[in-house]
C-alpha cells in the first residue's frame, strides 16, 4: 500500500480541515465566514467516515451513507443560516455576530 493511500494521511487531512474550521468558528465575527467554518468541520467528519469505511469496515456502503447524511444536514444548515443572515442584514444592515445579539426583544 502506498503512502498516498494510508489511513493516517486521510486522518491528517481531516484533522487539518477540522482545525481550520474550529479556528474560523472561534475567530470570525462575520456570519458567512462562520457558516463556511461549519462546512469545513462537517466536511472533515465526512472525510473521516469515508476513510474509515475504506480501510476498516466490512460493509462498504455504511461510511458513504453517513457522508451523504452529513451533506444533507449541511445543506439544511446552510439554508436556515443564510435565511437568518438575510433577515439580520435587512434589520441591522450588517452581518456581524454582535449585531445579532441585539435582536432580542
Biopython code that builds the backbone (N, CA, C, O; Angstrom):
import numpy as np
from Bio.PDB.StructureBuilder import StructureBuilder

atoms = [
    (1, "UNK", "N", (0.845, -1.174, 0.000)),
    (1, "UNK", "CA", (0.000, 0.000, 0.000)),
    (1, "UNK", "C", (0.895, 1.243, 0.000)),
    (1, "UNK", "O", (1.832, 1.342, 0.792)),
    (2, "UNK", "N", (0.607, 2.157, -0.866)),
    (2, "UNK", "CA", (1.450, 3.342, -0.977)),
    (2, "UNK", "C", (1.123, 4.340, 0.125)),
    (2, "UNK", "O", (0.114, 4.213, 0.819)),
    (3, "UNK", "N", (1.982, 5.321, 0.272)),
    (3, "UNK", "CA", (1.810, 6.323, 1.326)),
    (3, "UNK", "C", (0.599, 7.214, 1.058)),
    (3, "UNK", "O", (0.004, 7.752, 1.992)),
    (4, "UNK", "N", (0.232, 7.371, -0.216)),
    (4, "UNK", "CA", (-0.900, 8.228, -0.553)),
    (4, "UNK", "C", (-2.227, 7.581, -0.172)),
    (4, "UNK", "O", (-3.239, 8.273, -0.062)),
    (5, "UNK", "N", (-2.237, 6.281, 0.028)),
    (5, "UNK", "CA", (-3.487, 5.593, 0.333)),
    (5, "UNK", "C", (-3.556, 5.089, 1.765)),
    (5, "UNK", "O", (-4.380, 4.223, 2.058)),
    (6, "UNK", "N", (-2.747, 5.581, 2.645)),
    (6, "UNK", "CA", (-2.789, 5.112, 4.021)),
    (6, "UNK", "C", (-3.857, 5.869, 4.807)),
    (6, "UNK", "O", (-4.210, 6.999, 4.470)),
    (7, "UNK", "N", (-4.353, 5.241, 5.840)),
    (7, "UNK", "CA", (-5.390, 5.848, 6.668)),
    (7, "UNK", "C", (-4.887, 7.094, 7.372)),
    (7, "UNK", "O", (-5.637, 8.054, 7.551)),
    (8, "UNK", "N", (-3.636, 7.088, 7.768)),
    (8, "UNK", "CA", (-3.106, 8.243, 8.501)),
    (8, "UNK", "C", (-3.066, 9.507, 7.643)),
    (8, "UNK", "O", (-3.218, 10.608, 8.172)),
    (9, "UNK", "N", (-2.870, 9.374, 6.356)),
    (9, "UNK", "CA", (-2.868, 10.571, 5.506)),
    (9, "UNK", "C", (-4.270, 11.170, 5.401)),
    (9, "UNK", "O", (-4.428, 12.391, 5.399)),
    (10, "UNK", "N", (-5.284, 10.312, 5.314)),
    (10, "UNK", "CA", (-6.655, 10.820, 5.305)),
    (10, "UNK", "C", (-7.006, 11.494, 6.629)),
    (10, "UNK", "O", (-7.644, 12.547, 6.652)),
    (11, "UNK", "N", (-6.587, 10.879, 7.718)),
    (11, "UNK", "CA", (-6.887, 11.440, 9.030)),
    (11, "UNK", "C", (-6.133, 12.744, 9.269)),
    (11, "UNK", "O", (-6.639, 13.636, 9.950)),
    (12, "UNK", "N", (-4.942, 12.861, 8.721)),
    (12, "UNK", "CA", (-4.178, 14.101, 8.849)),
    (12, "UNK", "C", (-4.867, 15.240, 8.100)),
    (12, "UNK", "O", (-4.960, 16.357, 8.610)),
    (13, "UNK", "N", (-5.342, 14.960, 6.904)),
    (13, "UNK", "CA", (-6.065, 15.977, 6.137)),
    (13, "UNK", "C", (-7.358, 16.357, 6.843)),
    (13, "UNK", "O", (-7.728, 17.530, 6.892)),
    (14, "UNK", "N", (-8.041, 15.358, 7.389)),
    (14, "UNK", "CA", (-9.281, 15.623, 8.114)),
    (14, "UNK", "C", (-9.030, 16.453, 9.374)),
    (14, "UNK", "O", (-9.806, 17.355, 9.690)),
    (15, "UNK", "N", (-7.958, 16.150, 10.083)),
    (15, "UNK", "CA", (-7.625, 16.933, 11.276)),
    (15, "UNK", "C", (-7.271, 18.370, 10.909)),
    (15, "UNK", "O", (-7.606, 19.297, 11.646)),
    (16, "UNK", "N", (-6.600, 18.562, 9.783)),
    (16, "UNK", "CA", (-6.276, 19.921, 9.340)),
    (16, "UNK", "C", (-7.545, 20.690, 8.987)),
    (16, "UNK", "O", (-7.685, 21.857, 9.353)),
    (17, "UNK", "N", (-8.475, 20.040, 8.275)),
    (17, "UNK", "CA", (-9.742, 20.694, 7.950)),
    (17, "UNK", "C", (-10.524, 21.045, 9.210)),
    (17, "UNK", "O", (-11.097, 22.130, 9.313)),
    (18, "UNK", "N", (-10.545, 20.121, 10.166)),
    (18, "UNK", "CA", (-11.265, 20.369, 11.413)),
    (18, "UNK", "C", (-10.633, 21.522, 12.184)),
    (18, "UNK", "O", (-11.345, 22.365, 12.731)),
    (19, "UNK", "N", (-9.315, 21.568, 12.233)),
    (19, "UNK", "CA", (-8.623, 22.639, 12.954)),
    (19, "UNK", "C", (-8.870, 23.995, 12.319)),
    (19, "UNK", "O", (-9.103, 24.978, 13.023)),
    (20, "UNK", "N", (-8.822, 24.055, 11.003)),
    (20, "UNK", "CA", (-9.101, 25.307, 10.303)),
    (20, "UNK", "C", (-10.539, 25.745, 10.549)),
    (20, "UNK", "O", (-10.804, 26.932, 10.739)),
    (21, "UNK", "N", (-11.467, 24.791, 10.547)),
    (21, "UNK", "CA", (-12.869, 25.104, 10.796)),
    (21, "UNK", "C", (-13.106, 25.624, 12.195)),
    (21, "UNK", "O", (-13.839, 26.595, 12.377)),
    (22, "UNK", "N", (-12.494, 24.990, 13.197)),
    (22, "UNK", "CA", (-12.666, 25.451, 14.578)),
    (22, "UNK", "C", (-12.032, 26.820, 14.769)),
    (22, "UNK", "O", (-12.599, 27.677, 15.446)),
    (23, "UNK", "N", (-10.865, 27.032, 14.179)),
    (23, "UNK", "CA", (-10.227, 28.347, 14.274)),
    (23, "UNK", "C", (-11.114, 29.424, 13.648)),
    (23, "UNK", "O", (-11.293, 30.496, 14.226)),
    (24, "UNK", "N", (-11.663, 29.141, 12.479)),
    (24, "UNK", "CA", (-12.546, 30.105, 11.835)),
    (24, "UNK", "C", (-13.831, 30.334, 12.608)),
    (24, "UNK", "O", (-14.359, 31.446, 12.627)),
    (25, "UNK", "N", (-14.333, 29.290, 13.243)),
    (25, "UNK", "CA", (-15.551, 29.409, 14.027)),
    (25, "UNK", "C", (-15.347, 30.281, 15.253)),
    (25, "UNK", "O", (-16.232, 31.052, 15.623)),
    (26, "UNK", "N", (-14.194, 30.166, 15.879)),
    (26, "UNK", "CA", (-13.929, 30.921, 17.095)),
    (26, "UNK", "C", (-13.400, 32.328, 16.848)),
    (26, "UNK", "O", (-13.552, 33.201, 17.702)),
    (27, "UNK", "N", (-12.788, 32.558, 15.706)),
    (27, "UNK", "CA", (-12.141, 33.852, 15.490)),
    (27, "UNK", "C", (-12.936, 34.827, 14.625)),
    (27, "UNK", "O", (-12.640, 36.022, 14.638)),
    (28, "UNK", "N", (-13.915, 34.369, 13.887)),
    (28, "UNK", "CA", (-14.640, 35.247, 12.961)),
    (28, "UNK", "C", (-15.857, 35.869, 13.610)),
    (28, "UNK", "O", (-16.457, 35.286, 14.512)),
    (29, "UNK", "N", (-16.216, 37.044, 13.153)),
    (29, "UNK", "CA", (-17.431, 37.717, 13.592)),
    (29, "UNK", "C", (-18.441, 37.832, 12.455)),
    (29, "UNK", "O", (-19.589, 38.210, 12.688)),
    (30, "UNK", "N", (-18.038, 37.516, 11.249)),
    (30, "UNK", "CA", (-18.914, 37.557, 10.094)),
    (30, "UNK", "C", (-19.687, 36.240, 10.029)),
    (30, "UNK", "O", (-19.087, 35.168, 10.097)),
    (31, "UNK", "N", (-21.000, 36.313, 9.900)),
    (31, "UNK", "CA", (-21.817, 35.108, 9.925)),
    (31, "UNK", "C", (-21.586, 34.202, 8.719)),
    (31, "UNK", "O", (-21.697, 32.983, 8.845)),
    (32, "UNK", "N", (-21.269, 34.762, 7.563)),
    (32, "UNK", "CA", (-20.980, 33.934, 6.390)),
    (32, "UNK", "C", (-19.682, 33.154, 6.606)),
    (32, "UNK", "O", (-19.596, 31.983, 6.238)),
    (33, "UNK", "N", (-18.691, 33.785, 7.191)),
    (33, "UNK", "CA", (-17.438, 33.089, 7.486)),
    (33, "UNK", "C", (-17.655, 31.991, 8.527)),
    (33, "UNK", "O", (-16.997, 30.952, 8.470)),
    (34, "UNK", "N", (-18.552, 32.203, 9.459)),
    (34, "UNK", "CA", (-18.867, 31.177, 10.450)),
    (34, "UNK", "C", (-19.545, 29.991, 9.782)),
    (34, "UNK", "O", (-19.254, 28.844, 10.119)),
    (35, "UNK", "N", (-20.447, 30.252, 8.835)),
    (35, "UNK", "CA", (-21.080, 29.152, 8.096)),
    (35, "UNK", "C", (-20.061, 28.359, 7.276)),
    (35, "UNK", "O", (-20.150, 27.134, 7.192)),
    (36, "UNK", "N", (-19.108, 29.045, 6.683)),
    (36, "UNK", "CA", (-18.069, 28.354, 5.922)),
    (36, "UNK", "C", (-17.215, 27.500, 6.850)),
    (36, "UNK", "O", (-16.820, 26.393, 6.484)),
    (37, "UNK", "N", (-16.928, 27.999, 8.038)),
    (37, "UNK", "CA", (-16.158, 27.225, 9.011)),
    (37, "UNK", "C", (-16.921, 25.978, 9.459)),
    (37, "UNK", "O", (-16.328, 24.915, 9.636)),
    (38, "UNK", "N", (-18.227, 26.111, 9.639)),
    (38, "UNK", "CA", (-19.041, 24.939, 9.979)),
    (38, "UNK", "C", (-19.027, 23.906, 8.855)),
    (38, "UNK", "O", (-19.013, 22.702, 9.108)),
    (39, "UNK", "N", (-19.031, 24.383, 7.627)),
    (39, "UNK", "CA", (-18.946, 23.464, 6.480)),
    (39, "UNK", "C", (-17.620, 22.713, 6.475)),
    (39, "UNK", "O", (-17.586, 21.525, 6.153)),
    (40, "UNK", "N", (-16.532, 23.387, 6.827)),
    (40, "UNK", "CA", (-15.242, 22.707, 6.906)),
    (40, "UNK", "C", (-15.244, 21.625, 7.974)),
    (40, "UNK", "O", (-14.682, 20.550, 7.767)),
    (41, "UNK", "N", (-15.865, 21.896, 9.107)),
    (41, "UNK", "CA", (-15.940, 20.906, 10.177)),
    (41, "UNK", "C", (-16.766, 19.707, 9.731)),
    (41, "UNK", "O", (-16.381, 18.564, 9.980)),
    (42, "UNK", "N", (-17.892, 19.953, 9.078)),
    (42, "UNK", "CA", (-18.719, 18.849, 8.604)),
    (42, "UNK", "C", (-18.025, 18.056, 7.502)),
    (42, "UNK", "O", (-18.175, 16.836, 7.436)),
    (43, "UNK", "N", (-17.274, 18.722, 6.642)),
    (43, "UNK", "CA", (-16.527, 18.006, 5.603)),
    (43, "UNK", "C", (-15.422, 17.142, 6.194)),
    (43, "UNK", "O", (-15.122, 16.073, 5.662)),
    (44, "UNK", "N", (-14.814, 17.589, 7.283)),
    (44, "UNK", "CA", (-13.785, 16.766, 7.916)),
    (44, "UNK", "C", (-14.405, 15.523, 8.541)),
    (44, "UNK", "O", (-13.807, 14.448, 8.497)),
    (45, "UNK", "N", (-15.592, 15.653, 9.121)),
    (45, "UNK", "CA", (-16.279, 14.482, 9.667)),
    (45, "UNK", "C", (-16.662, 13.515, 8.556)),
    (45, "UNK", "O", (-16.539, 12.301, 8.718)),
    (46, "UNK", "N", (-17.117, 14.037, 7.452)),
    (46, "UNK", "CA", (-17.474, 13.200, 6.306)),
    (46, "UNK", "C", (-16.251, 12.474, 5.753)),
    (46, "UNK", "O", (-16.337, 11.301, 5.391)),
    (47, "UNK", "N", (-15.130, 13.153, 5.688)),
    (47, "UNK", "CA", (-13.895, 12.520, 5.225)),
    (47, "UNK", "C", (-13.457, 11.405, 6.162)),
    (47, "UNK", "O", (-12.952, 10.378, 5.709)),
    (48, "UNK", "N", (-13.647, 11.596, 7.467)),
    (48, "UNK", "CA", (-13.336, 10.531, 8.427)),
    (48, "UNK", "C", (-14.196, 9.302, 8.194)),
    (48, "UNK", "O", (-13.688, 8.180, 8.195)),
    (49, "UNK", "N", (-15.485, 9.499, 7.995)),
    (49, "UNK", "CA", (-16.365, 8.360, 7.751)),
    (49, "UNK", "C", (-15.968, 7.591, 6.498)),
    (49, "UNK", "O", (-15.945, 6.361, 6.502)),
    (50, "UNK", "N", (-15.655, 8.313, 5.429)),
    (50, "UNK", "CA", (-15.284, 7.647, 4.179)),
    (50, "UNK", "C", (-13.935, 6.942, 4.307)),
    (50, "UNK", "O", (-13.750, 5.851, 3.769)),
    (51, "UNK", "N", (-12.999, 7.558, 5.015)),
    (51, "UNK", "CA", (-11.681, 6.932, 5.187)),
    (51, "UNK", "C", (-11.770, 5.663, 6.032)),
    (51, "UNK", "O", (-11.186, 4.638, 5.680)),
    (52, "UNK", "N", (-12.497, 5.731, 7.140)),
    (52, "UNK", "CA", (-12.649, 4.523, 7.950)),
    (52, "UNK", "C", (-13.456, 3.463, 7.218)),
    (52, "UNK", "O", (-13.242, 2.268, 7.421)),
    (53, "UNK", "N", (-14.378, 3.889, 6.371)),
    (53, "UNK", "CA", (-15.124, 2.948, 5.552)),
    (53, "UNK", "C", (-14.201, 2.211, 4.591)),
    (53, "UNK", "O", (-14.344, 1.006, 4.383)),
    (54, "UNK", "N", (-13.272, 2.926, 4.018)),
    (54, "UNK", "CA", (-12.374, 2.316, 3.033)),
    (54, "UNK", "C", (-11.408, 1.331, 3.681)),
    (54, "UNK", "O", (-11.088, 0.304, 3.083)),
    (55, "UNK", "N", (-10.941, 1.621, 4.884)),
    (55, "UNK", "CA", (-9.866, 0.829, 5.460)),
    (55, "UNK", "C", (-10.291, -0.181, 6.512)),
    (55, "UNK", "O", (-9.543, -1.123, 6.775)),
    (56, "UNK", "N", (-11.472, -0.027, 7.132)),
    (56, "UNK", "CA", (-11.726, -0.929, 8.243)),
    (56, "UNK", "C", (-13.087, -1.609, 8.251)),
    (56, "UNK", "O", (-13.189, -2.705, 8.802)),
    (57, "UNK", "N", (-14.108, -1.050, 7.695)),
    (57, "UNK", "CA", (-15.435, -1.631, 7.818)),
    (57, "UNK", "C", (-15.674, -2.734, 6.801)),
    (57, "UNK", "O", (-15.136, -2.721, 5.694)),
    (58, "UNK", "N", (-16.500, -3.691, 7.214)),
    (58, "UNK", "CA", (-16.859, -4.781, 6.306)),
    (58, "UNK", "C", (-17.915, -4.315, 5.317)),
    (58, "UNK", "O", (-17.809, -4.581, 4.120)),
    (59, "UNK", "N", (-18.934, -3.619, 5.813)),
    (59, "UNK", "CA", (-19.982, -3.098, 4.944)),
    (59, "UNK", "C", (-19.471, -1.823, 4.273)),
    (59, "UNK", "O", (-19.278, -0.801, 4.932)),
    (60, "UNK", "N", (-19.257, -1.891, 2.977)),
    (60, "UNK", "CA", (-18.620, -0.783, 2.260)),
    (60, "UNK", "C", (-19.546, 0.403, 2.002)),
    (60, "UNK", "O", (-19.078, 1.452, 1.558)),
    (61, "UNK", "N", (-20.835, 0.268, 2.266)),
    (61, "UNK", "CA", (-21.752, 1.380, 2.000)),
    (61, "UNK", "C", (-22.037, 2.216, 3.239)),
    (61, "UNK", "O", (-22.614, 3.297, 3.123)),
    (62, "UNK", "N", (-21.653, 1.754, 4.407)),
    (62, "UNK", "CA", (-22.042, 2.435, 5.644)),
    (62, "UNK", "C", (-21.415, 3.824, 5.773)),
    (62, "UNK", "O", (-22.118, 4.779, 6.101)),
    (63, "UNK", "N", (-20.141, 3.954, 5.529)),
    (63, "UNK", "CA", (-19.477, 5.259, 5.611)),
    (63, "UNK", "C", (-19.979, 6.232, 4.569)),
    (63, "UNK", "O", (-20.076, 7.432, 4.831)),
    (64, "UNK", "N", (-20.299, 5.730, 3.395)),
    (64, "UNK", "CA", (-20.818, 6.599, 2.345)),
    (64, "UNK", "C", (-22.225, 7.088, 2.670)),
    (64, "UNK", "O", (-22.585, 8.216, 2.333)),
    (65, "UNK", "N", (-23.022, 6.241, 3.326)),
    (65, "UNK", "CA", (-24.358, 6.665, 3.744)),
    (65, "UNK", "C", (-24.259, 7.775, 4.783)),
    (65, "UNK", "O", (-25.004, 8.753, 4.725)),
    (66, "UNK", "N", (-23.343, 7.623, 5.730)),
    (66, "UNK", "CA", (-23.146, 8.676, 6.720)),
    (66, "UNK", "C", (-22.656, 9.968, 6.066)),
    (66, "UNK", "O", (-23.062, 11.057, 6.470)),
    (67, "UNK", "N", (-21.793, 9.857, 5.067)),
    (67, "UNK", "CA", (-21.294, 11.049, 4.375)),
    (67, "UNK", "C", (-22.422, 11.764, 3.633)),
    (67, "UNK", "O", (-22.480, 12.994, 3.633)),
    (68, "UNK", "N", (-23.313, 11.006, 3.006)),
    (68, "UNK", "CA", (-24.456, 11.621, 2.320)),
    (68, "UNK", "C", (-25.392, 12.271, 3.328)),
    (68, "UNK", "O", (-25.947, 13.336, 3.058)),
    (69, "UNK", "N", (-25.574, 11.646, 4.484)),
    (69, "UNK", "CA", (-26.400, 12.232, 5.542)),
    (69, "UNK", "C", (-25.787, 13.543, 6.027)),
    (69, "UNK", "O", (-26.513, 14.506, 6.273)),
    (70, "UNK", "N", (-24.477, 13.596, 6.165)),
    (70, "UNK", "CA", (-23.803, 14.824, 6.594)),
    (70, "UNK", "C", (-23.962, 15.911, 5.543)),
    (70, "UNK", "O", (-24.156, 17.076, 5.890)),
    (71, "UNK", "N", (-23.883, 15.554, 4.271)),
    (71, "UNK", "CA", (-24.061, 16.539, 3.197)),
    (71, "UNK", "C", (-25.477, 17.110, 3.228)),
    (71, "UNK", "O", (-25.665, 18.314, 3.051)),
    (72, "UNK", "N", (-26.478, 16.248, 3.453)),
    (72, "UNK", "CA", (-27.863, 16.719, 3.534)),
    (72, "UNK", "C", (-28.062, 17.618, 4.750)),
    (72, "UNK", "O", (-28.752, 18.634, 4.671)),
    (73, "UNK", "N", (-27.460, 17.246, 5.867)),
    (73, "UNK", "CA", (-27.543, 18.067, 7.073)),
    (73, "UNK", "C", (-26.878, 19.426, 6.852)),
    (73, "UNK", "O", (-27.391, 20.446, 7.310)),
    (74, "UNK", "N", (-25.752, 19.446, 6.160)),
    (74, "UNK", "CA", (-25.052, 20.703, 5.873)),
    (74, "UNK", "C", (-25.875, 21.585, 4.945)),
    (74, "UNK", "O", (-25.878, 22.807, 5.098)),
    (75, "UNK", "N", (-26.575, 20.986, 3.982)),
    (75, "UNK", "CA", (-27.415, 21.777, 3.082)),
    (75, "UNK", "C", (-28.565, 22.426, 3.843)),
    (75, "UNK", "O", (-28.892, 23.587, 3.599)),
    (76, "UNK", "N", (-29.178, 21.690, 4.758)),
    (76, "UNK", "CA", (-30.260, 22.265, 5.565)),
    (76, "UNK", "C", (-29.733, 23.370, 6.477)),
    (76, "UNK", "O", (-30.386, 24.396, 6.666)),
    (77, "UNK", "N", (-28.551, 23.149, 7.038)),
    (77, "UNK", "CA", (-27.948, 24.150, 7.915)),
    (77, "UNK", "C", (-27.641, 25.437, 7.148)),
    (77, "UNK", "O", (-27.846, 26.533, 7.669)),
    (78, "UNK", "N", (-27.162, 25.309, 5.940)),
    (78, "UNK", "CA", (-26.848, 26.492, 5.130)),
    (78, "UNK", "C", (-28.119, 27.238, 4.742)),
    (78, "UNK", "O", (-28.135, 28.469, 4.742)),
    (79, "UNK", "N", (-29.182, 26.512, 4.411)),
    (79, "UNK", "CA", (-30.443, 27.180, 4.053)),
    (79, "UNK", "C", (-30.984, 27.996, 5.217)),
    (79, "UNK", "O", (-31.370, 29.151, 5.042)),
    (80, "UNK", "N", (-31.012, 27.411, 6.381)),
    (80, "UNK", "CA", (-31.513, 28.128, 7.556)),
    (80, "UNK", "C", (-30.569, 29.267, 7.936)),
    (80, "UNK", "O", (-31.016, 30.366, 8.266)),
    (81, "UNK", "N", (-29.273, 29.003, 7.890)),
    (81, "UNK", "CA", (-28.299, 30.038, 8.244)),
    (81, "UNK", "C", (-28.333, 31.226, 7.307)),
    (81, "UNK", "O", (-28.275, 32.371, 7.756)),
    (82, "UNK", "N", (-28.428, 30.972, 6.009)),
    (82, "UNK", "CA", (-28.474, 32.088, 5.063)),
    (82, "UNK", "C", (-29.768, 32.879, 5.173)),
    (82, "UNK", "O", (-29.770, 34.093, 4.967)),
    (83, "UNK", "N", (-30.874, 32.205, 5.496)),
    (83, "UNK", "CA", (-32.117, 32.963, 5.693)),
    (83, "UNK", "C", (-32.025, 33.843, 6.933)),
    (83, "UNK", "O", (-32.538, 34.962, 6.931)),
    (84, "UNK", "N", (-31.385, 33.363, 7.985)),
    (84, "UNK", "CA", (-31.193, 34.205, 9.173)),
    (84, "UNK", "C", (-30.231, 35.358, 8.887)),
    (84, "UNK", "O", (-30.421, 36.465, 9.391)),
    (85, "UNK", "N", (-29.216, 35.105, 8.093)),
    (85, "UNK", "CA", (-28.283, 36.173, 7.717)),
    (85, "UNK", "C", (-28.992, 37.237, 6.889)),
    (85, "UNK", "O", (-28.759, 38.431, 7.075)),
    (86, "UNK", "N", (-29.852, 36.807, 5.981)),
    (86, "UNK", "CA", (-30.609, 37.756, 5.168)),
    (86, "UNK", "C", (-31.537, 38.606, 6.031)),
    (86, "UNK", "O", (-31.657, 39.813, 5.817)),
    (87, "UNK", "N", (-32.192, 37.978, 7.002)),
    (87, "UNK", "CA", (-33.052, 38.716, 7.923)),
    (87, "UNK", "C", (-32.245, 39.714, 8.752)),
    (87, "UNK", "O", (-32.668, 40.855, 8.938)),
    (88, "UNK", "N", (-31.098, 39.290, 9.243)),
    (88, "UNK", "CA", (-30.238, 40.187, 10.027)),
    (88, "UNK", "C", (-29.759, 41.361, 9.181)),
    (88, "UNK", "O", (-29.696, 42.489, 9.668)),
    (89, "UNK", "N", (-29.424, 41.106, 7.928)),
    (89, "UNK", "CA", (-28.960, 42.181, 7.054)),
    (89, "UNK", "C", (-30.079, 43.185, 6.775)),
    (89, "UNK", "O", (-29.836, 44.389, 6.685)),
    (90, "UNK", "N", (-31.300, 42.682, 6.639)),
    (90, "UNK", "CA", (-32.427, 43.598, 6.412)),
    (90, "UNK", "C", (-32.732, 44.449, 7.639)),
    (90, "UNK", "O", (-33.082, 45.623, 7.515)),
    (91, "UNK", "N", (-32.599, 43.854, 8.829)),
    (91, "UNK", "CA", (-32.938, 44.585, 10.063)),
    (91, "UNK", "C", (-31.832, 45.538, 10.496)),
    (91, "UNK", "O", (-32.108, 46.677, 10.871)),
    (92, "UNK", "N", (-30.583, 45.083, 10.446)),
    (92, "UNK", "CA", (-29.474, 45.858, 11.016)),
    (92, "UNK", "C", (-28.480, 46.380, 9.990)),
    (92, "UNK", "O", (-27.588, 47.149, 10.349)),
    (93, "UNK", "N", (-28.602, 45.992, 8.731)),
    (93, "UNK", "CA", (-27.691, 46.399, 7.660)),
    (93, "UNK", "C", (-26.251, 45.958, 7.948)),
    (93, "UNK", "O", (-25.295, 46.638, 7.576)),
    (94, "UNK", "N", (-26.115, 44.811, 8.616)),
    (94, "UNK", "CA", (-24.811, 44.240, 8.934)),
    (94, "UNK", "C", (-24.986, 42.748, 9.159)),
    (94, "UNK", "O", (-26.067, 42.297, 9.536)),
    (95, "UNK", "N", (-23.922, 41.975, 8.929)),
    (95, "UNK", "CA", (-23.985, 40.542, 9.217)),
    (95, "UNK", "C", (-22.969, 40.174, 10.288)),
    (95, "UNK", "O", (-22.405, 39.080, 10.280)),
    (96, "UNK", "N", (-22.748, 41.089, 11.195)),
    (96, "UNK", "CA", (-21.834, 40.878, 12.303)),
    (96, "UNK", "C", (-22.555, 40.122, 13.421)),
    (96, "UNK", "O", (-23.741, 40.345, 13.661)),
    (97, "UNK", "N", (-21.842, 39.236, 14.095)),
    (97, "UNK", "CA", (-22.431, 38.443, 15.173)),
    (97, "UNK", "C", (-22.889, 39.337, 16.316)),
    (97, "UNK", "O", (-23.912, 39.054, 16.939)),
    (98, "UNK", "N", (-22.170, 40.391, 16.602)),
    (98, "UNK", "CA", (-22.548, 41.288, 17.688)),
    (98, "UNK", "C", (-23.885, 41.971, 17.419)),
    (98, "UNK", "O", (-24.637, 42.252, 18.353)),
    (99, "UNK", "N", (-24.181, 42.235, 16.169)),
    (99, "UNK", "CA", (-25.474, 42.822, 15.814)),
    (99, "UNK", "C", (-26.605, 41.828, 16.035)),
    (99, "UNK", "O", (-27.721, 42.229, 16.367)),
    (100, "UNK", "N", (-26.334, 40.542, 15.856)),
    (100, "UNK", "CA", (-27.359, 39.517, 16.053)),
    (100, "UNK", "C", (-27.744, 39.399, 17.511)),
    (100, "UNK", "O", (-28.884, 39.053, 17.821)),
    (101, "UNK", "N", (-26.836, 39.673, 18.398)),
    (101, "UNK", "CA", (-27.139, 39.605, 19.822)),
    (101, "UNK", "C", (-28.090, 40.705, 20.259)),
    (101, "UNK", "O", (-28.760, 40.583, 21.284)),
    (102, "UNK", "N", (-28.148, 41.774, 19.486)),
    (102, "UNK", "CA", (-29.012, 42.884, 19.827)),
    (102, "UNK", "C", (-30.428, 42.736, 19.290)),
    (102, "UNK", "O", (-31.241, 43.638, 19.489)),
    (103, "UNK", "N", (-30.753, 41.648, 18.623)),
    (103, "UNK", "CA", (-32.089, 41.452, 18.062)),
    (103, "UNK", "C", (-33.093, 40.926, 19.089)),
    (103, "UNK", "O", (-34.278, 40.797, 18.781)),
    (104, "UNK", "N", (-32.646, 40.628, 20.274)),
    (104, "UNK", "CA", (-33.570, 40.114, 21.290)),
    (104, "UNK", "C", (-34.601, 41.177, 21.667)),
    (104, "UNK", "O", (-34.315, 42.369, 21.777)),
    (105, "UNK", "N", (-35.822, 40.664, 21.859)),
    (105, "UNK", "CA", (-36.854, 41.568, 22.342)),
    (105, "UNK", "C", (-37.543, 42.347, 21.334)),
    (105, "UNK", "O", (-38.430, 43.135, 21.662)),
]
sb = StructureBuilder()
sb.init_structure("model")
sb.init_model(0)
sb.init_chain("A")
sb.init_seg("    ")
for serial, (resi, resn, name, xyz) in enumerate(atoms, 1):
    if name == "N":
        sb.init_residue(resn, " ", resi, " ")
    sb.init_atom(name, np.array(xyz, "f"), 0.0, 1.0, " ", f" {name:<3s}", serial, name[0])
structure = sb.get_structure()
